[in-house]
Amino acid sequence: MAPSPLDGTHLRAARDEDSDSLVALVAAAYAEHPGCVLDLPGVDHDLVAPATEAAARGGRWWVLERDGRIVGSIGTGPLHPDGVLELKRCYLDVGLRGRGMATRLITRVETHASALGATAVELWSDSRFTAAHHRYTSLGYQHTGRTRELHDPSETTEHHFRKELAPDDAVEPIHLDGPYGEEEVVARALPDGNTLRGRADGTTYSLEVDHAWRPRRVTVWSNGTTAILTSDGHGRWWVDGEPVEELTGCTDAALSLSPTAVQFPIRRLGLQTGETVEVRLAMLPHPLGPALDTPARFGRTGVRSYRQHLEGVDIDIEVDEHGLPVIVGDAWRRRELPEG
C-alpha cells in the first residue's frame, strides 16, 4: 500500500525556535515567484519569534512537521469584534502540494474560528500566488475585489478573500445565578484547546485556553469598553499587543464577574483527593479595570468538588462532568431551566 501524505506528519503549535525553519519554508515559497523576496525585519518580522508574535496579537500559529522537518504553516489573527477571524501564514512545502494537505491546514483555522464564535474567515494573499487563490476559491472563499499595497521590497499587492461560516449553535448554554444576576455561558472545544463565552450584567466575555488548559486570550466587552489580555501560556502577558510586566508569571486568567474560569486551573490537578495547585491569577475586576496579579490555591476535595483559597477566603466549588461550575460558595449556583 502506498504511504498516505499524512503519514509521519504532525500539526503542532509553533515555537519561537521554529524561526529558522519557517524562514526557510516561506523564503522557498516566495522564490517561486519572480520579484518576491523576504522582508526581514520588515513585513516578515513575525517569522523571527512566531510563538511570541502569535501570543502578543492574540492569535494562533501552527506548523506541520514531518520527520522532524517543518513542511507547512498556518495561523490566525485575533477574533475581531465584528466576528471575523483572519487566516494567516498558509504555506506548504512544494513536495506535499496537491495531496489535500493545504485543505487540512485551512480546515484547522475554520474549525478553530467556528468554535470561537466567528461568523467569517478572511485572508489577504499576494497577487502572484494564483495557485493559492484557486485553492481558496475551491474551498468557498470569495474574492471581494479589495486590494492593498504593502510598500515592501517585493512591491506586493494583496487580494482579499472571505468565507462566511455557518452559525454553530449545537452546544446548549448553561445558566448561573450569582451576585450580578443571571449569567449565560457556552463552552466549546477547539482543535487544540477550549473556549468559554459568556455574558452577565451587561458584560460579554471570551476565554481561550490551549490543550493544556493554559491561558491564551481573554476578551471582555463592557459598557463600550474592550479589554484584551493575551498570554503565551508560560507566564508572559500582553494588553493590546504590549507586554505587561506586572502580570509576568501569572499562570491563569480570571474574572471577578464570573466563576467559570475556575475550571482551567483545576483541570491541572491530579485525581487524588487532597492534591493542591498554587496559581497566580491575572484577575480582571468588575467593573472593568486593569488586571491584577492575584495568588490563589485550588485543592481537590472529591470527585467533582474543590476548594479555592482566594484573598484569605475558602470557597467550595462543585462542577459537572465537563468541569463547568454548578455551585461556587454561596455566590453562584447553576440554574436548571424548565424543559421545553
Short mmCIF file of the C-alpha atoms (twelve columns), coordinates in Angstrom:
data_MODEL
# 
_entry.id   MODEL 
# 
loop_
_atom_site.group_PDB 
_atom_site.id 
_atom_site.type_symbol 
_atom_site.label_atom_id 
_atom_site.label_alt_id 
_atom_site.label_comp_id 
_atom_site.label_asym_id 
_atom_site.label_seq_id 
_atom_site.Cartn_x 
_atom_site.Cartn_y 
_atom_site.Cartn_z 
_atom_site.pdbx_PDB_model_num 
ATOM 1   C CA . MET A 1   0.000   0.000  0.000  1 
ATOM 2   C CA . ALA A 2   1.350   3.431  -0.927 1 
ATOM 3   C CA . PRO A 3   2.018   5.728  2.058  1 
ATOM 4   C CA . SER A 4   -0.538  8.416  2.795  1 
ATOM 5   C CA . PRO A 5   0.574   12.050 2.540  1 
ATOM 6   C CA . LEU A 6   -0.489  12.308 6.186  1 
ATOM 7   C CA . ASP A 7   1.922   9.574  7.269  1 
ATOM 8   C CA . GLY A 8   4.594   10.957 9.566  1 
ATOM 9   C CA . THR A 9   3.040   14.437 9.765  1 
ATOM 10  C CA . HIS A 10  2.187   16.220 12.969 1 
ATOM 11  C CA . LEU A 11  0.410   19.562 13.357 1 
ATOM 12  C CA . ARG A 12  1.511   21.404 16.493 1 
ATOM 13  C CA . ALA A 13  1.733   24.886 17.951 1 
ATOM 14  C CA . ALA A 14  4.618   26.942 16.600 1 
ATOM 15  C CA . ARG A 15  7.561   27.653 18.887 1 
ATOM 16  C CA . ASP A 16  9.995   30.556 18.708 1 
ATOM 17  C CA . GLU A 17  12.804  28.107 17.961 1 
ATOM 18  C CA . ASP A 18  10.964  27.228 14.726 1 
ATOM 19  C CA . SER A 19  12.026  30.582 13.310 1 
ATOM 20  C CA . ASP A 20  14.832  29.383 11.028 1 
ATOM 21  C CA . SER A 21  12.694  26.570 9.616  1 
ATOM 22  C CA . LEU A 22  9.751   28.896 8.985  1 
ATOM 23  C CA . VAL A 23  12.018  31.454 7.329  1 
ATOM 24  C CA . ALA A 24  13.285  28.711 5.013  1 
ATOM 25  C CA . LEU A 25  9.742   27.483 4.240  1 
ATOM 26  C CA . VAL A 26  8.435   30.972 3.434  1 
ATOM 27  C CA . ALA A 27  11.560  32.000 1.510  1 
ATOM 28  C CA . ALA A 28  11.219  28.909 -0.687 1 
ATOM 29  C CA . ALA A 29  7.569   29.762 -1.394 1 
ATOM 30  C CA . TYR A 30  8.471   33.356 -2.263 1 
ATOM 31  C CA . ALA A 31  11.302  32.211 -4.552 1 
ATOM 32  C CA . GLU A 32  8.754   30.504 -6.820 1 
ATOM 33  C CA . HIS A 33  7.527   33.955 -7.885 1 
ATOM 34  C CA . PRO A 34  9.804   36.470 -9.636 1 
ATOM 35  C CA . GLY A 35  10.450  39.575 -7.576 1 
ATOM 36  C CA . CYS A 36  9.043   38.111 -4.359 1 
ATOM 37  C CA . VAL A 37  11.616  38.242 -1.532 1 
ATOM 38  C CA . LEU A 38  11.661  38.024 2.251  1 
ATOM 39  C CA . ASP A 39  11.497  41.344 4.073  1 
ATOM 40  C CA . LEU A 40  13.248  40.976 7.425  1 
ATOM 41  C CA . PRO A 41  12.806  42.681 9.794  1 
ATOM 42  C CA . GLY A 42  10.047  44.420 7.859  1 
ATOM 43  C CA . VAL A 43  6.801   42.848 6.614  1 
ATOM 44  C CA . ASP A 44  8.019   39.370 7.585  1 
ATOM 45  C CA . HIS A 45  9.121   40.335 11.107 1 
ATOM 46  C CA . ASP A 46  6.707   37.829 12.677 1 
ATOM 47  C CA . LEU A 47  8.905   34.964 11.446 1 
ATOM 48  C CA . VAL A 48  11.646  35.929 13.923 1 
ATOM 49  C CA . ALA A 49  9.688   34.780 17.010 1 
ATOM 50  C CA . PRO A 50  6.485   33.137 15.732 1 
ATOM 51  C CA . ALA A 51  5.084   31.871 19.049 1 
ATOM 52  C CA . THR A 52  5.662   35.209 20.773 1 
ATOM 53  C CA . GLU A 53  4.172   37.109 17.839 1 
ATOM 54  C CA . ALA A 54  1.048   34.936 17.774 1 
ATOM 55  C CA . ALA A 55  0.569   35.240 21.542 1 
ATOM 56  C CA . ALA A 56  1.030   39.012 21.540 1 
ATOM 57  C CA . ARG A 57  -1.560  39.527 18.801 1 
ATOM 58  C CA . GLY A 58  -3.996  37.079 20.426 1 
ATOM 59  C CA . GLY A 59  -3.960  34.623 17.539 1 
ATOM 60  C CA . ARG A 60  -2.603  31.137 16.968 1 
ATOM 61  C CA . TRP A 61  0.139   29.677 14.792 1 
ATOM 62  C CA . TRP A 62  0.631   26.008 13.922 1 
ATOM 63  C CA . VAL A 63  3.342   24.233 11.979 1 
ATOM 64  C CA . LEU A 64  3.117   20.955 10.088 1 
ATOM 65  C CA . GLU A 65  6.093   18.759 10.951 1 
ATOM 66  C CA . ARG A 66  7.201   15.669 9.054  1 
ATOM 67  C CA . ASP A 67  10.157  13.524 10.086 1 
ATOM 68  C CA . GLY A 68  11.431  16.378 12.247 1 
ATOM 69  C CA . ARG A 69  11.208  18.968 9.447  1 
ATOM 70  C CA . ILE A 70  8.688   21.805 9.201  1 
ATOM 71  C CA . VAL A 71  6.814   21.401 5.918  1 
ATOM 72  C CA . GLY A 72  3.757   23.594 6.481  1 
ATOM 73  C CA . SER A 73  2.416   26.588 8.359  1 
ATOM 74  C CA . ILE A 74  -0.978  28.099 9.200  1 
ATOM 75  C CA . GLY A 75  -2.021  30.796 11.649 1 
ATOM 76  C CA . THR A 76  -4.694  33.250 12.681 1 
ATOM 77  C CA . GLY A 77  -5.104  36.746 13.922 1 
ATOM 78  C CA . PRO A 78  -7.402  37.534 16.855 1 
ATOM 79  C CA . LEU A 79  -11.159 37.286 16.651 1 
ATOM 80  C CA . HIS A 80  -12.395 40.774 15.809 1 
ATOM 81  C CA . PRO A 81  -15.445 42.320 17.496 1 
ATOM 82  C CA . ASP A 82  -17.312 42.024 14.170 1 
ATOM 83  C CA . GLY A 83  -16.903 38.232 14.320 1 
ATOM 84  C CA . VAL A 84  -14.212 37.928 11.629 1 
ATOM 85  C CA . LEU A 85  -11.032 35.874 12.076 1 
ATOM 86  C CA . GLU A 86  -8.071  36.359 9.747  1 
ATOM 87  C CA . LEU A 87  -6.265  33.331 8.306  1 
ATOM 88  C CA . LYS A 88  -2.525  33.996 8.165  1 
ATOM 89  C CA . ARG A 89  0.751   32.410 7.031  1 
ATOM 90  C CA . CYS A 90  -0.580  29.479 4.996  1 
ATOM 91  C CA . TYR A 91  2.426   27.787 3.372  1 
ATOM 92  C CA . LEU A 92  3.160   24.213 2.316  1 
ATOM 93  C CA . ASP A 93  6.315   22.522 1.098  1 
ATOM 94  C CA . VAL A 94  6.177   22.028 -2.676 1 
ATOM 95  C CA . GLY A 95  6.546   18.261 -2.308 1 
ATOM 96  C CA . LEU A 96  3.288   17.987 -0.349 1 
ATOM 97  C CA . ARG A 97  1.051   20.116 -2.532 1 
ATOM 98  C CA . GLY A 98  -1.860  18.633 -4.423 1 
ATOM 99  C CA . ARG A 99  -2.486  15.971 -1.778 1 
ATOM 100 C CA . GLY A 100 -5.093  17.632 0.406  1 
ATOM 101 C CA . MET A 101 -2.612  18.965 2.951  1 
ATOM 102 C CA . ALA A 102 -3.427  22.627 2.275  1 
ATOM 103 C CA . THR A 103 -7.105  21.850 2.797  1 
ATOM 104 C CA . ARG A 104 -6.199  20.229 6.113  1 
ATOM 105 C CA . LEU A 105 -4.396  23.387 7.231  1 
ATOM 106 C CA . ILE A 106 -7.188  25.721 6.163  1 
ATOM 107 C CA . THR A 107 -9.807  23.492 7.784  1 
ATOM 108 C CA . ARG A 108 -7.886  23.768 11.055 1 
ATOM 109 C CA . VAL A 109 -8.387  27.530 11.019 1 
ATOM 110 C CA . GLU A 110 -12.066 27.270 10.064 1 
ATOM 111 C CA . THR A 111 -12.780 24.768 12.854 1 
ATOM 112 C CA . HIS A 112 -10.936 26.981 15.319 1 
ATOM 113 C CA . ALA A 113 -12.805 30.064 14.116 1 
ATOM 114 C CA . SER A 114 -16.204 28.397 14.342 1 
ATOM 115 C CA . ALA A 115 -15.610 27.279 17.929 1 
ATOM 116 C CA . LEU A 116 -14.585 30.817 18.857 1 
ATOM 117 C CA . GLY A 117 -17.919 32.065 17.538 1 
ATOM 118 C CA . ALA A 118 -16.561 33.646 14.352 1 
ATOM 119 C CA . THR A 119 -19.018 34.382 11.572 1 
ATOM 120 C CA . ALA A 120 -16.423 34.607 8.789  1 
ATOM 121 C CA . VAL A 121 -12.785 33.877 7.938  1 
ATOM 122 C CA . GLU A 122 -10.841 36.342 5.810  1 
ATOM 123 C CA . LEU A 123 -7.344  36.387 4.327  1 
ATOM 124 C CA . TRP A 124 -5.023  38.514 2.226  1 
ATOM 125 C CA . SER A 125 -2.917  36.831 -0.459 1 
ATOM 126 C CA . ASP A 126 -0.158  38.115 -2.758 1 
ATOM 127 C CA . SER A 127 -1.478  38.762 -6.265 1 
ATOM 128 C CA . ARG A 128 1.239   36.456 -7.625 1 
ATOM 129 C CA . PHE A 129 0.039   33.439 -5.622 1 
ATOM 130 C CA . THR A 130 -2.558  32.404 -8.194 1 
ATOM 131 C CA . ALA A 131 -2.426  28.687 -7.334 1 
ATOM 132 C CA . ALA A 132 -3.286  29.547 -3.733 1 
ATOM 133 C CA . HIS A 133 -6.157  31.704 -4.952 1 
ATOM 134 C CA . HIS A 134 -7.617  28.718 -6.811 1 
ATOM 135 C CA . ARG A 135 -7.353  26.639 -3.629 1 
ATOM 136 C CA . TYR A 136 -9.165  29.283 -1.573 1 
ATOM 137 C CA . THR A 137 -11.975 29.699 -4.085 1 
ATOM 138 C CA . SER A 138 -12.401 25.926 -4.343 1 
ATOM 139 C CA . LEU A 139 -12.921 25.887 -0.553 1 
ATOM 140 C CA . GLY A 140 -15.630 28.535 -0.672 1 
ATOM 141 C CA . TYR A 141 -13.660 31.766 -0.274 1 
ATOM 142 C CA . GLN A 142 -14.899 34.709 -2.300 1 
ATOM 143 C CA . HIS A 143 -12.601 37.290 -3.869 1 
ATOM 144 C CA . THR A 144 -14.092 40.529 -2.532 1 
ATOM 145 C CA . GLY A 145 -12.361 42.801 -5.019 1 
ATOM 146 C CA . ARG A 146 -10.451 44.601 -2.267 1 
ATOM 147 C CA . THR A 147 -6.689  45.021 -2.605 1 
ATOM 148 C CA . ARG A 148 -3.932  46.593 -0.534 1 
ATOM 149 C CA . GLU A 149 -0.328  47.633 -1.164 1 
ATOM 150 C CA . LEU A 150 2.347   46.603 1.347  1 
ATOM 151 C CA . HIS A 151 5.049   49.011 0.057  1 
ATOM 152 C CA . ASP A 152 7.685   46.353 0.725  1 
ATOM 153 C CA . PRO A 153 10.776  45.330 -1.304 1 
ATOM 154 C CA . SER A 154 8.620   42.869 -3.276 1 
ATOM 155 C CA . GLU A 155 6.171   45.647 -4.230 1 
ATOM 156 C CA . THR A 156 3.407   43.374 -3.002 1 
ATOM 157 C CA . THR A 157 -0.235  43.827 -3.872 1 
ATOM 158 C CA . GLU A 158 -2.550  41.594 -1.843 1 
ATOM 159 C CA . HIS A 159 -6.042  40.405 -2.736 1 
ATOM 160 C CA . HIS A 160 -8.754  39.956 -0.121 1 
ATOM 161 C CA . PHE A 161 -10.767 36.736 0.258  1 
ATOM 162 C CA . ARG A 162 -13.607 35.973 2.658  1 
ATOM 163 C CA . LYS A 163 -15.686 32.938 3.597  1 
ATOM 164 C CA . GLU A 164 -18.869 33.094 5.649  1 
ATOM 165 C CA . LEU A 165 -19.247 30.452 8.358  1 
ATOM 166 C CA . ALA A 166 -22.498 28.783 9.276  1 
ATOM 167 C CA . PRO A 167 -23.684 29.617 12.811 1 
ATOM 168 C CA . ASP A 168 -22.560 26.980 15.280 1 
ATOM 169 C CA . ASP A 169 -25.264 26.721 17.930 1 
ATOM 170 C CA . ALA A 170 -25.052 22.988 18.609 1 
ATOM 171 C CA . VAL A 171 -23.883 23.498 22.208 1 
ATOM 172 C CA . GLU A 172 -26.532 24.461 24.727 1 
ATOM 173 C CA . PRO A 173 -25.554 27.242 27.145 1 
ATOM 174 C CA . ILE A 174 -25.551 26.818 30.897 1 
ATOM 175 C CA . HIS A 175 -27.044 29.428 33.204 1 
ATOM 176 C CA . LEU A 176 -25.817 30.597 36.596 1 
ATOM 177 C CA . ASP A 177 -27.475 32.821 39.168 1 
ATOM 178 C CA . GLY A 178 -24.983 34.997 41.000 1 
ATOM 179 C CA . PRO A 179 -24.308 38.383 42.562 1 
ATOM 180 C CA . TYR A 180 -24.608 40.069 39.145 1 
ATOM 181 C CA . GLY A 181 -27.820 38.346 38.155 1 
ATOM 182 C CA . GLU A 182 -28.192 35.621 35.545 1 
ATOM 183 C CA . GLU A 183 -25.135 34.527 33.577 1 
ATOM 184 C CA . GLU A 184 -25.209 32.544 30.320 1 
ATOM 185 C CA . VAL A 185 -22.124 30.517 29.358 1 
ATOM 186 C CA . VAL A 186 -21.237 28.434 26.291 1 
ATOM 187 C CA . ALA A 187 -18.248 26.058 26.456 1 
ATOM 188 C CA . ARG A 188 -16.704 24.776 23.237 1 
ATOM 189 C CA . ALA A 189 -13.775 22.524 22.355 1 
ATOM 190 C CA . LEU A 190 -11.164 23.957 19.992 1 
ATOM 191 C CA . PRO A 191 -8.933  21.792 17.789 1 
ATOM 192 C CA . ASP A 192 -6.216  22.055 20.457 1 
ATOM 193 C CA . GLY A 193 -7.846  23.839 23.362 1 
ATOM 194 C CA . ASN A 194 -11.105 25.130 24.754 1 
ATOM 195 C CA . THR A 195 -13.088 28.328 24.885 1 
ATOM 196 C CA . LEU A 196 -15.746 29.841 27.139 1 
ATOM 197 C CA . ARG A 197 -18.069 32.605 26.027 1 
ATOM 198 C CA . GLY A 198 -20.472 34.224 28.457 1 
ATOM 199 C CA . ARG A 199 -22.453 37.296 29.371 1 
ATOM 200 C CA . ALA A 200 -23.772 38.816 32.579 1 
ATOM 201 C CA . ASP A 201 -24.574 42.285 33.939 1 
ATOM 202 C CA . GLY A 202 -24.212 43.945 30.539 1 
ATOM 203 C CA . THR A 203 -20.755 42.432 30.051 1 
ATOM 204 C CA . THR A 204 -19.693 39.844 27.468 1 
ATOM 205 C CA . TYR A 205 -16.505 37.812 27.767 1 
ATOM 206 C CA . SER A 206 -14.495 35.197 25.918 1 
ATOM 207 C CA . LEU A 207 -11.814 32.983 27.471 1 
ATOM 208 C CA . GLU A 208 -9.483  30.801 25.395 1 
ATOM 209 C CA . VAL A 209 -7.005  28.172 26.603 1 
ATOM 210 C CA . ASP A 210 -4.722  25.715 24.822 1 
ATOM 211 C CA . HIS A 211 -4.729  21.906 25.003 1 
ATOM 212 C CA . ALA A 212 -3.021  22.015 28.439 1 
ATOM 213 C CA . TRP A 213 -5.632  24.461 29.834 1 
ATOM 214 C CA . ARG A 214 -3.120  27.319 29.771 1 
ATOM 215 C CA . PRO A 215 -4.477  30.817 29.024 1 
ATOM 216 C CA . ARG A 216 -4.198  32.249 25.537 1 
ATOM 217 C CA . ARG A 217 -6.674  35.106 25.290 1 
ATOM 218 C CA . VAL A 218 -9.218  36.915 27.446 1 
ATOM 219 C CA . THR A 219 -11.553 39.467 25.919 1 
ATOM 220 C CA . VAL A 220 -14.127 41.453 27.880 1 
ATOM 221 C CA . TRP A 221 -16.627 43.885 26.366 1 
ATOM 222 C CA . SER A 222 -18.340 46.132 28.938 1 
ATOM 223 C CA . ASN A 223 -20.152 49.464 28.556 1 
ATOM 224 C CA . GLY A 224 -18.473 50.287 25.277 1 
ATOM 225 C CA . THR A 225 -15.013 49.342 26.573 1 
ATOM 226 C CA . THR A 226 -12.960 46.367 25.424 1 
ATOM 227 C CA . ALA A 227 -10.173 44.765 27.444 1 
ATOM 228 C CA . ILE A 228 -7.916  42.216 25.741 1 
ATOM 229 C CA . LEU A 229 -5.375  40.129 27.620 1 
ATOM 230 C CA . THR A 230 -3.225  37.601 25.774 1 
ATOM 231 C CA . SER A 231 -0.678  35.101 27.048 1 
ATOM 232 C CA . ASP A 232 1.807   32.547 25.752 1 
ATOM 233 C CA . GLY A 233 0.670   30.109 28.451 1 
ATOM 234 C CA . HIS A 234 4.078   30.326 30.130 1 
ATOM 235 C CA . GLY A 235 3.713   33.461 32.232 1 
ATOM 236 C CA . ARG A 236 4.103   36.238 29.655 1 
ATOM 237 C CA . TRP A 237 1.172   38.615 29.096 1 
ATOM 238 C CA . TRP A 238 0.210   41.369 26.716 1 
ATOM 239 C CA . VAL A 239 -2.525  44.007 26.665 1 
ATOM 240 C CA . ASP A 240 -3.459  45.129 23.168 1 
ATOM 241 C CA . GLY A 241 -0.153  43.671 21.972 1 
ATOM 242 C CA . GLU A 242 2.011   45.470 24.551 1 
ATOM 243 C CA . PRO A 243 3.889   43.485 27.261 1 
ATOM 244 C CA . VAL A 244 2.515   43.797 30.808 1 
ATOM 245 C CA . GLU A 245 5.437   43.233 33.160 1 
ATOM 246 C CA . GLU A 246 3.308   43.356 36.320 1 
ATOM 247 C CA . LEU A 247 1.493   40.208 35.210 1 
ATOM 248 C CA . THR A 248 4.675   38.254 34.400 1 
ATOM 249 C CA . GLY A 249 4.464   34.820 35.992 1 
ATOM 250 C CA . CYS A 250 0.661   34.686 36.189 1 
ATOM 251 C CA . THR A 251 -0.438  31.163 35.346 1 
ATOM 252 C CA . ASP A 252 -4.154  31.737 34.749 1 
ATOM 253 C CA . ALA A 253 -6.762  34.346 33.926 1 
ATOM 254 C CA . ALA A 254 -9.873  35.023 35.983 1 
ATOM 255 C CA . LEU A 255 -12.863 37.355 36.060 1 
ATOM 256 C CA . SER A 256 -14.414 38.899 39.151 1 
ATOM 257 C CA . LEU A 257 -17.672 38.859 37.209 1 
ATOM 258 C CA . SER A 258 -17.785 35.094 36.693 1 
ATOM 259 C CA . PRO A 259 -16.532 31.857 38.278 1 
ATOM 260 C CA . THR A 260 -16.396 29.926 35.012 1 
ATOM 261 C CA . ALA A 261 -12.608 30.247 34.623 1 
ATOM 262 C CA . VAL A 262 -12.055 28.160 37.790 1 
ATOM 263 C CA . GLN A 263 -12.181 25.051 35.614 1 
ATOM 264 C CA . PHE A 264 -8.865  25.867 33.963 1 
ATOM 265 C CA . PRO A 265 -6.514  25.516 36.975 1 
ATOM 266 C CA . ILE A 266 -8.465  22.613 38.462 1 
ATOM 267 C CA . ARG A 267 -8.035  20.707 35.197 1 
ATOM 268 C CA . ARG A 268 -4.333  20.550 36.043 1 
ATOM 269 C CA . LEU A 269 -4.964  18.867 39.381 1 
ATOM 270 C CA . GLY A 270 -4.367  15.157 39.815 1 
ATOM 271 C CA . LEU A 271 -7.161  12.722 40.605 1 
ATOM 272 C CA . GLN A 272 -6.286  12.181 44.272 1 
ATOM 273 C CA . THR A 273 -8.373  13.944 46.908 1 
ATOM 274 C CA . GLY A 274 -6.203  16.389 48.820 1 
ATOM 275 C CA . GLU A 275 -3.993  17.390 45.893 1 
ATOM 276 C CA . THR A 276 -3.499  21.159 45.534 1 
ATOM 277 C CA . VAL A 277 -2.114  23.576 42.985 1 
ATOM 278 C CA . GLU A 278 -0.813  27.094 43.621 1 
ATOM 279 C CA . VAL A 279 -1.635  29.599 40.882 1 
ATOM 280 C CA . ARG A 280 -1.334  33.282 40.138 1 
ATOM 281 C CA . LEU A 281 -4.402  34.752 38.509 1 
ATOM 282 C CA . ALA A 282 -4.428  37.681 36.112 1 
ATOM 283 C CA . MET A 283 -7.714  38.906 37.576 1 
ATOM 284 C CA . LEU A 284 -9.895  41.311 35.607 1 
ATOM 285 C CA . PRO A 285 -12.151 43.204 38.034 1 
ATOM 286 C CA . HIS A 286 -15.805 44.088 37.605 1 
ATOM 287 C CA . PRO A 287 -16.482 46.919 36.749 1 
ATOM 288 C CA . LEU A 288 -13.730 46.583 34.181 1 
ATOM 289 C CA . GLY A 289 -10.256 47.788 35.104 1 
ATOM 290 C CA . PRO A 290 -6.591  46.725 34.774 1 
ATOM 291 C CA . ALA A 291 -5.866  43.072 35.551 1 
ATOM 292 C CA . LEU A 292 -4.291  42.357 38.943 1 
ATOM 293 C CA . ASP A 293 -1.796  39.638 39.878 1 
ATOM 294 C CA . THR A 294 -3.810  37.612 42.423 1 
ATOM 295 C CA . PRO A 295 -2.394  34.491 44.152 1 
ATOM 296 C CA . ALA A 296 -4.796  31.591 44.729 1 
ATOM 297 C CA . ARG A 297 -4.786  27.923 45.658 1 
ATOM 298 C CA . PHE A 298 -7.049  25.136 44.428 1 
ATOM 299 C CA . GLY A 299 -7.420  21.753 46.066 1 
ATOM 300 C CA . ARG A 300 -9.437  18.652 45.230 1 
ATOM 301 C CA . THR A 301 -11.919 17.640 47.924 1 
ATOM 302 C CA . GLY A 302 -13.831 14.979 45.968 1 
ATOM 303 C CA . VAL A 303 -14.520 13.566 42.512 1 
ATOM 304 C CA . ARG A 304 -16.143 16.804 41.316 1 
ATOM 305 C CA . SER A 305 -15.589 19.084 44.273 1 
ATOM 306 C CA . TYR A 306 -12.799 21.541 45.006 1 
ATOM 307 C CA . ARG A 307 -11.811 24.286 47.394 1 
ATOM 308 C CA . GLN A 308 -10.428 27.609 46.257 1 
ATOM 309 C CA . HIS A 309 -8.409  29.779 48.629 1 
ATOM 310 C CA . LEU A 310 -8.545  33.351 47.364 1 
ATOM 311 C CA . GLU A 311 -7.660  36.529 49.241 1 
ATOM 312 C CA . GLY A 312 -7.890  34.792 52.607 1 
ATOM 313 C CA . VAL A 313 -11.256 33.140 51.927 1 
ATOM 314 C CA . ASP A 314 -12.014 29.452 51.282 1 
ATOM 315 C CA . ILE A 315 -14.669 28.840 48.617 1 
ATOM 316 C CA . ASP A 316 -16.161 25.404 47.965 1 
ATOM 317 C CA . ILE A 317 -16.790 24.536 44.331 1 
ATOM 318 C CA . GLU A 318 -18.789 21.774 42.657 1 
ATOM 319 C CA . VAL A 319 -18.529 21.146 38.920 1 
ATOM 320 C CA . ASP A 320 -20.333 18.999 36.369 1 
ATOM 321 C CA . GLU A 321 -18.865 16.258 34.199 1 
ATOM 322 C CA . HIS A 322 -17.493 18.919 31.838 1 
ATOM 323 C CA . GLY A 323 -15.715 20.843 34.603 1 
ATOM 324 C CA . LEU A 324 -18.193 23.732 34.498 1 
ATOM 325 C CA . PRO A 325 -19.313 25.154 37.852 1 
ATOM 326 C CA . VAL A 326 -22.558 24.030 39.448 1 
ATOM 327 C CA . ILE A 327 -22.071 25.675 42.843 1 
ATOM 328 C CA . VAL A 328 -19.396 28.227 43.804 1 
ATOM 329 C CA . GLY A 329 -19.562 29.094 47.500 1 
ATOM 330 C CA . ASP A 330 -22.691 30.985 48.446 1 
ATOM 331 C CA . ALA A 331 -22.454 33.330 45.458 1 
ATOM 332 C CA . TRP A 332 -23.142 31.284 42.312 1 
ATOM 333 C CA . ARG A 333 -25.464 28.395 41.607 1 
ATOM 334 C CA . ARG A 334 -26.413 26.618 38.379 1 
ATOM 335 C CA . ARG A 335 -29.909 27.453 37.185 1 
ATOM 336 C CA . GLU A 336 -31.862 24.447 35.964 1 
ATOM 337 C CA . LEU A 337 -34.023 25.641 33.109 1 
ATOM 338 C CA . PRO A 338 -37.501 24.107 32.737 1 
ATOM 339 C CA . GLU A 339 -37.769 21.504 29.973 1 
ATOM 340 C CA . GLY A 340 -39.421 22.630 26.791 1 
# 
